Structures are given as structure tokens and as C-alpha cells.
Amino acid sequence: MPLILILFECGIELIPKNIRDHPAVKKNFSSRIYSSQLLDNTLHFSAMKNLRNREKRGRPDITHSCLLNALGSPLNNNGNLKLYIHTINGKIFEFNPEIRIARNYNRFKGLMAKMLIDGSIVTENLKLISSFKGTLKDLIDKFNTTKVYLFSSKGSLINDYKQLFTEDILTNYVTIIGGFQKSSFSKNILNLSENLISISKYPLDAWVVTNRIITYYELTYGIL
Ligand SMILES: C[S@@+](CC[C@H](N)C(=O)[O-])C[C@H]1O[C@@H](n2cnc3c(N)ncnc32)[C@H](O)[C@@H]1O
């Protein structure tokens, strides 16, 4: 069975209406160019000053790096990764293992804006990104498992990766990594699992953790 990986509270959203008239937004915005409609802290920093929760918002670059790491892994090639992003606004999307995410950041932003506007990304015969209708808890419940791991630098440190995936390969493991740069998990997610796990004595970037968790899983089950 697959490793289920959820990138939680990713800074992926369309530019909020209340800052659309700000000069920093107007400068780049075009209703004909998808990528210009996505909130991006690098371009919209001054317009974001008064946004609630702003330290977690406008960071498509973090999601981009995590997705490239996850989708390019042997585990994904082998068909054993189930990948979701949960956005800062609570929307959840599932990525088809066969999707080829643009390496170019601007093209990636365009894809994310289109996904949010249309609710999915489909080609003629394939659903590449689909929306999951429900909450994070609904999604986790779907996998009917007690093995739900929240990864955090504040969790209990594991000394050996072999301590993580101890059940046989048929077990569903749900792993949750924060898709943000600063701040920590909001309280409601901490109620979803008692397993708060740290994999290093250092706080790491989300894409490093993504890569490591997948690698640990691959090494445990001999997927190379
Ligand atoms: C850049 S961090 C978020 C900021 C925060 N300083 C932290 O470490 O929780 C992004 C995500 O990477 C994961 N992460 C970072 N350091 C970790 C560690 N030492 N062990 C496990 N997960 C970690 C967590 O899921 C975190 O939400």
C-alpha cells in the first residue's frame, strides 16, 4: 500500500480581493495570465503586511520544491506514493503520480492558479490534479489507520529511521509535513494524532523533510 504524504497549510492561494488594488499587486496582475493571479510573497510582500497569518502565505516556492522531490522519487515511480496538498485556506488536492510538474517556477504558479480557479487539472483522458471534498480529518479517516505521523521540529526525536515504518508494507502510513516556512502547526491538527515526530535536532526545510521521509520509506521496504 502507498505512503500517504500530505503537505499541510501550503501557502498556495489566489491573491485575496482586499489587496488587489495595492500597487505591488496591480504592477504584475493580469486576468489573462494565470501565474500573475497567485499570491507570492516575493512580489506582494508590501501588500501582504496586514494579512492575517501572513507568515504562512504566499509561498508557492515551498510547495514547488516539495512536489518536485516527491514526484521525482523512486517511490512515486513505483506507484506507491499518494500525494496531497492542503492549502492555507483548507482546500485539499490530490496529485496523480503521472503528473509532470513544471520545473519552471512561473509555469508552476500558473498551474496552481488554474487548479484553484477550475478546481482540478485534467487533460483529454487523465485527471492530473483532483480536489478532495472534505476536511483533513475526512481525508485521514479514509485511510482507516492509526499510523498518522505529524512531522515537526518540536516532536520526539527518533534516533534511527527504522523506528518509523515498523509494520508490513500493506499498512497505510499517513505522514503530514508543514508546507510553510515559519510558525508551527495550528492546534486543530495536533488533535489529529498523538505522534508528533522529529527527524533531526535541527529545524529543516519542508522539502528536505519530504525527501527524507520518502527515502526512509524506500529504504525500509527496499524500493530503489
Ligand atoms: C520550515 S518547517 C516549519 C517551521 C518550523 N520551524 C518547524 O520546524 O516546525 C516546515 C515543516 O518541515 C517539517 N520539519 C522541519 N524540521 C523538522 C524536524 N526536525 N523534524 C521533523 N519535521 C521537521 C515540519 O513538518 C514543518 O512544519
PDBQT file of the ligand as one rigid body, heavy atoms in Angstrom, charges set to zero:
ROOT
HETATM    1  C1  LIG A 301      10.311  25.061   7.674  1.00  0.00    +0.000 C 
HETATM    2  S1  LIG A 301       9.440  23.969   8.707  1.00  0.00    +0.000 S 
HETATM    3  C2  LIG A 301       8.255  24.977   9.535  1.00  0.00    +0.000 C 
HETATM    4  C3  LIG A 301       8.828  25.875  10.580  1.00  0.00    +0.000 C 
HETATM    5  C4  LIG A 301       9.106  25.390  11.978  1.00  0.00    +0.000 C 
HETATM    6  N1  LIG A 301      10.353  25.999  12.379  1.00  0.00    +0.000 N 
HETATM    7  C5  LIG A 301       9.183  23.910  12.221  1.00  0.00    +0.000 C 
HETATM    8  O1  LIG A 301      10.262  23.333  12.161  1.00  0.00    +0.000 OA
HETATM    9  O2  LIG A 301       8.140  23.299  12.534  1.00  0.00    +0.000 OA
HETATM   10  C6  LIG A 301       8.427  23.104   7.575  1.00  0.00    +0.000 C 
HETATM   11  C7  LIG A 301       7.997  21.742   8.035  1.00  0.00    +0.000 C 
HETATM   12  O3  LIG A 301       9.096  20.846   7.993  1.00  0.00    +0.000 OA
HETATM   13  C8  LIG A 301       8.920  19.861   8.992  1.00  0.00    +0.000 C 
HETATM   14  N2  LIG A 301      10.123  19.877   9.853  1.00  0.00    +0.000 N 
HETATM   15  C9  LIG A 301      11.050  20.842   9.985  1.00  0.00    +0.000 A 
HETATM   16  N3  LIG A 301      12.032  20.457  10.802  1.00  0.00    +0.000 NA
HETATM   17  C10 LIG A 301      11.724  19.201  11.211  1.00  0.00    +0.000 A 
HETATM   18  C11 LIG A 301      12.350  18.246  12.060  1.00  0.00    +0.000 A 
HETATM   19  N4  LIG A 301      13.486  18.489  12.684  1.00  0.00    +0.000 N 
HETATM   20  N5  LIG A 301      11.743  17.053  12.240  1.00  0.00    +0.000 NA
HETATM   21  C12 LIG A 301      10.576  16.768  11.614  1.00  0.00    +0.000 A 
HETATM   22  N6  LIG A 301       9.946  17.626  10.799  1.00  0.00    +0.000 NA
HETATM   23  C13 LIG A 301      10.508  18.826  10.605  1.00  0.00    +0.000 A 
HETATM   24  C14 LIG A 301       7.664  20.168   9.756  1.00  0.00    +0.000 C 
HETATM   25  O4  LIG A 301       6.593  19.390   9.233  1.00  0.00    +0.000 OA
HETATM   26  C15 LIG A 301       7.473  21.635   9.449  1.00  0.00    +0.000 C 
HETATM   27  O5  LIG A 301       6.128  22.026   9.553  1.00  0.00    +0.000 OA
ENDROOT
TORSDOF 0
